[in-house]
Amino acid sequence: MHNYLDFEKPVADLEGQILELKKIEGKDAVDVTDEIQRLEKRSREALADLYRKLTPWQKTQVARHPDRPHCLDYIAALITDFVPLAGDRFYAEDHAIISGFGRFDGQSVAVIGQEKGSDTQTRLKHNFGMARPEGYRKAVRVMELAERFQIPVLTFVDTAGAYPGIGAEERGQAEAIARSTEACLNLRVPMVSLVIGEGGSGGAIAIATANKVLMLEHAIYSVISPEAGASILWRDATRARDVAQAMKITAQDLAGFGIIDGIIEEPLGGIHRAPAEGIAAAAARVRAAFAELAELDGDGLRRQRREKFLAIGRNL
């Protein structure tokens, strides 16, 4: 059974009926095959109708779905010979940031991504994908290695934001985010970023200042979470739905503003319903992005990246 979101109740009811019929299928004299097929058709149609007109808040819920593939799932599916690197060489290891080197389509690639975790134990280990300063300094270390050995960089963005704890602030959280963003801008190798769930504030942009920024269809990307925005504007986090609508956080909105470079279509009902299919679609778009960037030299890659971000907002 799937973990159903609140707005998916009509689909949950239909799929519950299908499951009950399948339990008795073949056990009784009554043939329920036709009824199962009829309900499956209704379920697909209901799911398509729901996902055709998702609101920004509903997309936020999909982007945060507990069964949605995370960074480590993408690495396992797409990166061969992956060798993780740990530690920032200043303070400690940060498990919220996964980094290392491997091969994508047989070519060497540096990988940096935020990992939220998939159960209580791993979510605590990875701090729900919210990196501390040492995580961003580790990302800078990997980018510097990629630059030295002329290896392209691929990042997976999935965080509600950088960790706002006292210890993180004491160790220079803002400075670490700025240094990581600067490292992205200065790279003379191709860099592609993929927003796979949440792209939250500076915590996301620190590893997403790339030549090509791609988003999954139901991912979100914003300067602040809807709940935090509602708390600031109205001191009422329950108005997150209103903030999500106003902030234009969906992939469709951001593509229209020129903030991202492409939208990757998800399987019907979200990538959590067919992870392998969705990850394969993402791989195809990443492959095409790297192929396009291969035509630029180091100075051209750096110039294209800087001009891309300086141009944001100019023509709105």
N, C-alpha and C positions, 0 to 999 in steps of 0.2 A: 504493500500500500504506500502511496505517496504521502508526503507531508503537505496537506492542503492549506493554502492561504485563505484568509477570511472570504475574499471575493470569489473563491473557487467553489463555494458550497454547492451550486447546482451540478457541477461536474463531479464533486465528491459523492453526492447522492446517487447519481447515475452509475458511477464506477463501483459504488458499494452494492448496488443491485446486481451488477454484472458479476461481481465476485461471489455473491450469494448463489446466483444461478449456476455458476461454474462448479460450485461445491456439490450441487445435486446432479450435475450433468452426468449422464451415464448410470446413475444409481436408480432412478425411477423409470417407470414405463413412459412417462411424458417426455417428449422431445422438446428441449428448450433451446436448440441451436438457433432457430429463427429469431427467438426473442433476444438472445444474447447479441446476435448480429444487429438487430434493430437498436438495442440500447447502445452498442458500441458506436453506431453511426450517430446517434443523438449526442453521445458524449463528445465525439470528435467535433461535431458542429457547434456544440455549446462551448467547448474549449476555444475553438477558432473565433467564435463571436466575442468571447471575453477578451482574448489577447489582441484582437483587432482594434479595440478601443480602450486600452489601458490608460488610466490617468497617471500623472507623474508620481503620485503617492503609491499607486499600485505597482508601478515599475520599481519604485524604491523597495517595496516588499519582495518583489521577484529578485532584485539584485542581491538582497540579503538572505535569500532562501537557504536554509541549512543544508540542503542537498546539492547546492550549486557547486560545480567543480572549482577547486581552489588552485593556487599556484603549484603546489606539489603534484596535483593531478595533471596539469599541463606539462610539467617537466617530465613526469613519468611517461606520458603519451608521446611527447614530441622530441625530447632531448635524449640522445644516446650518449653513453660513456660520460655521464654527468659526474663531475668531481666537485663537491661543495667546498667552499672556503669559509672559515669561521674567524670571527674576531676582527676588531678594527685597529689592532696594534697600538691602541691608546688606553682603553679601559676594560672592555669585556666583549663577549659575544652577545648578539641580540637575535633571538630566534624568530622575531617578527619579520626579519628580512632574510630571505633565502638567496644565496648567491653562489656562483661558481662558474665552471667552464664545462662545456660539453659539445656535442655535435647536433646541428639541425640540418637535416637533409645531407648528412655527411660532411658539412662544413663546420669549422670551429666557430663557436659563439659564446659570448659571455652572457650569463643569465642572472638577472636580479629581479626579485619579486617579493611581494608581501603575502604572507601566509596567515590566514585566520584560524586554521584548525577546524576539525570536523566533528569533534566530540568534546566533552568537558575537559578531559585531560590535555588534549592537544591545543584547545583554545587557550587554556591557562599557560601552557608552555610557550605558545606563540603570541601571547598577550593580545589575542583577538585581532592580530594584524596591525597593531598600533606600535610603530617603531619608536625606540628611544634614540638619543644622539649617536650612540655607538652603532646602531643599525645603519644610519645614513653615512657615517664615516666608513663603515665596511663597504657600502655601495660605492663610495668614492674610491676606495682602495681597488675594488674590482674594475671600475672604469679606467683607472690609471693603468692597470695591468693590460686591459684590452687595448688601450691606446698604444702602449709600448710594443705590443706584439701584433698590432694591426688586426684585431679581431672584432667583428661586429657585435653590437650589444642588443639584447632582447630583454625587455622588462615586462613583468606582469603586475598590473596595478589592482589592488583590492584592499582598501583600508578605509575605515571611517575617519581617519586622520592620524597625525602623529600623537604619540602618548603625551598627555598634558600634566603628568605628575610632577611633584616638587623636585624629585631627584633628577628627572629629565631636564627640567628648567635650570637647575643648578649646574648641570654638565653642558649647558649650551645648546639646547634644542633648536632654537631659531637659527643660530649660527651654523649648526650642522646641516639643517635643511637648506640654508642658503648656499653652503659649500657644495652640497650634492647637486643642486640646481645649476650652479656655476660649472661643475664638472661635466654635466650633460651638455651644456651650451658650448663648451670648449672642445668636445670630442672631435677628432678628425677621422672617425670611423663611422660607418652607418649605425643608426640607432632607431629601433622600432619599439614602440610601447603599445601594449594591449590592455585596455581597461576591461577586466573580466567580471567585476562585481561593482564595488563602490570605488569611486575616485574621490577621496575626501581631502580637500584643502591642500595646504602646503605639504602635508604628509604624502600626497599622491604626486604633486607636481615635481617633487624632489627626484623622482625616478621616471618622470613622464615628459620631460622637456626634450622630446625626440624629433627626429626628422619626419617620422610618420607616427601619428597617434590614431589607433584604431579602437573602436568600442563595440562590444557585443550589443545586440539590439535592445536588450532589457537591462543593460548596465546604467549606472548614473555617474555623473561627474560634476562636482560642485565646490564652491568656495567654503561651504560650511554644511554640516548635516541639517536636514529639515528640522529636527528636534532642537538643535542648538540655536538655529535661526529663530525659531518660534519663541524660545526662552529669552532671547535678546530683545526681539521686537515687542513681544506681548507678555513676557514673563509667564508663558503658558505653553509648555511643550506639547500639549494636546492639539495645538493648532499647526502641527507639523505638516498636515495635509495642505493647508493654505500656502505655507512657505514653499513646499515642493512644487506647487503649481506656479508660484510667482518667480521662482529662481531659474526656471528653464534648465532643468538638470538632466533631461533625457538625451539619449544619443541623437534623436531626431532634431531636437532643438539645437544642440551643439554643432551638428553638421551644418545646419542652416546658418549659424554664426561664423562658420569657418574655423572653429576651435579644434575640431577633430578632422581627420582626413578620410574616414570611412566607417561604415557601420557593417558589422558582420551579422547576418541573419541567424537567428536561433531556431532550433527545432520547435514545432508547435507545442505551446505550453511552457516554453523556457528550456534552457540547456540542461537543467537538472532532470528533465524527463528523458533525454537522450544524450548523455555526456559525450560519448564517443563520436557521434555525428556532429555535435556542435564544436568539439575540439578540432575535428578534421577540417571543418569549414574555416575555423580561425587559422589553422596552419596554412591553408591555401592562400589566405589574404596576407599573412606574414611573409610567405614565400614570394608573393608578387611584389610586396613592398621592398624587400631586400633586393630583388632583381632590378627594380627601378632605381634604387639608390646606388647600385653598383656602377652606374654610368658617371657618378660624380667622384672627383678626387677629394683628398682630405680637406683642402681649403674650401672647395665647393660644398662639401657636406656641412662644414661649420657655418658657412655663409647662409646656406639654405635654411638651416635650423634657426639661426638668429633672426633672419628676415621673416620667417614664418611666425615667430612669437611676437616680434615687434609689430607685425601687421594686424594682429588680433584687435578688433574694435575700431580700426581706422575707418572702415567703410560701413559701419552700422548707422 
